[in-house]
Amino acid sequence: MDENFLLQTETAQKLYHEHAAKMPIIDYHCHLIPQMVADDHKFQSLTEIWLGGDHYKWRAMRTNGIDERYCTGKDTSDWEKFEKWAETVPYTMRNPLYHWTHLELKTAFGIEKILKPETAREIFDECNEKLTQPEYSARGMMRRYKVEVVCTTDDPIDSLEYHIKTRESGFEIKMLPTWRPDKAMAVEVSADFRAYVEKLAEVSGVTISTFDDMITALRKRHDFFAEQGCKLSDHGIEEFYAEDYTEAEIKAIFNKVYGGTELSKEEVLKFKSAMLVVFGEMDYEKGWTQQFHYGAIRNNNSKMFKLLGADTGFDSIGEFNTAKALSKFLDRLNSKGKLTKTILYNLNPCANEVIATMLGNFQDGTVAGKIQFGSGWWFLDQKDGMEKQMNALSVLGLLSRFVGMLTDSRSFLSYPRHEYFRRTLCNLVGRDVENGELPASEMERINQMIEDISYYNAKKFFEF
């Protein structure tokens, strides 16, 4: 993994080193814990910063025959967990974890050794010593990677106190909230929905007894998020919802579920369909960008879900026939003149061309790349997945208007994913130049395209 890692041609090397590598990072979708930034958290060990909450690594360890106690257990030491990870790394060859692991060691800690059982102790000790130094704190890591903006993922009932604290501290890197209202449309379990709505009532100061009351409360929270610099929303959905419904039906469904009665599948779908439109209209009114991450089957392992909860490594790619619903949803907002800037992320790569062609249906000339094909997400944020996403976008849309990469991560060591993406992008474009598929006489335009996708497109698109 030398300086020309993944860069297979001289043109690719020039594009990366002279253009992409110099660009700051705009991480417009992540799951960092805001309190850790606000408090400038000091990490106790490499295990905490690297393995804590990283379900990618846990999945690999389980697959390698490592007992759960070394993944998520409370009775094992940081060294014992790291040791088991080091045992697993040699078995991750050809998995992106192998690349990410060594990129992170190299860029964060300056370590170019291969992680394996024989090197585990010296790497663990060296990293732990460096983590005691101020420049290896949460904020220090963000500075190290030239981060300019991060957008966290936050529920409408969140106080955003740590975003406010961070801003008021004078920290030069922007940490902005992102509106993630999934729980406000999660009506599958009436008791859970009621409990959430009661919390929403409390934080908004709105007494909620009707559907209109709930929307009023959500609007107040939406306004509050905007006041704190929010410019994006995000929705984690299995599929798109676009059932036909009437206003009276939605009000009756709210009364039913809020009153403790379980809904039929049809009623659940109608309510979700209505809420997606309401949220889309709110975002349009403020000029926000709405993001949709769809296509995951979550919490497949019910035994482990009961034991560990969500986001612990038991999710997978789903199969959903959602193209017509996606089209209908976007058309509903567009017909009302309320379709805001939108980013669509699919988890199943079989939908790449579906998404890439859907974009063109709703571009309207008001904003370059108004409807975006989101970068390879989750299981697809690796070389093969990113190349397939960019190839589909190139063939069926405008790669040059792409807003680029994000980490989608809870880890302060995940910023090399931007480097990984940029190297892959430069290799893709550089190969086209070398093959004569792009004109070498137009290198000024090509250089600018690389810088745009790496940084400038996102900065302009989100108005950061």
Salt bridges, closest charged atoms under 4 A:
GLU10 OE2 - LYS14 NZ 3.67
ASP27 OD1 - HIS418 NE2 3.18
ASP39 OD1 - LYS165 NZ 2.71
ASP40 OD2 - LYS42 NZ 3.87
GLU48 OE2 - HIS41 NE2 2.63
ASP54 OD2 - LYS57 NZ 2.61
GLU68 OE1 - ARG62 NE 2.72
ASP75 OD2 - ARG69 NH2 3.29
GLU87 OE2 - LYS84 NZ 3.70
GLU122 OE1 - LYS113 NZ 3.74
ASP125 OD1 - ARG121 NH2 3.13
GLU126 OE1 - LYS113 NZ 3.82
GLU126 OE2 - LYS130 NZ 3.44
GLU148 OE2 - LYS459 NZ 2.88
ASP154 OD2 - HIS163 NE2 3.75
GLU172 OE2 - ARG143 NE 2.60
ASP182 OD2 - ARG180 NE 2.65
GLU188 OE2 - LYS272 NZ 3.01
GLU198 OE2 - ARG194 NE 2.95
ASP212 OD2 - LYS251 NZ 3.36
ASP223 OD1 - LYS286 NZ 2.69
ASP234 OD2 - ARG180 NH1 2.49
ASP234 OD1 - HIS293 ND1 2.68
ASP244 OD1 - LYS328 NZ 2.96
ASP244 OD1 - ARG332 NH2 3.25
GLU247 OE2 - LYS251 NZ 3.20
GLU249 OE2 - LYS270 NZ 3.51
GLU267 OE1 - LYS256 NZ 3.03
GLU281 OE2 - LYS336 NZ 2.84
ASP283 OD1 - HIS222 NE2 2.88
GLU285 OE1 - ARG219 NH1 2.92
ASP311 OD2 - ARG410 NH2 3.42
ASP364 OD2 - LYS370 NZ 2.70
ASP381 OD2 - ARG417 NH1 3.30
ASP384 OD2 - LYS388 NZ 3.14
GLU387 OE2 - LYS383 NZ 3.27
ASP408 OD1 - HIS29 NE2 2.88
ASP408 OD1 - HIS31 NE2 2.99
GLU419 OE2 - ARG423 NE 2.83
GLU451 OE2 - HIS19 ND1 2.79
ASP452 OD2 - ARG445 NH2 3.70
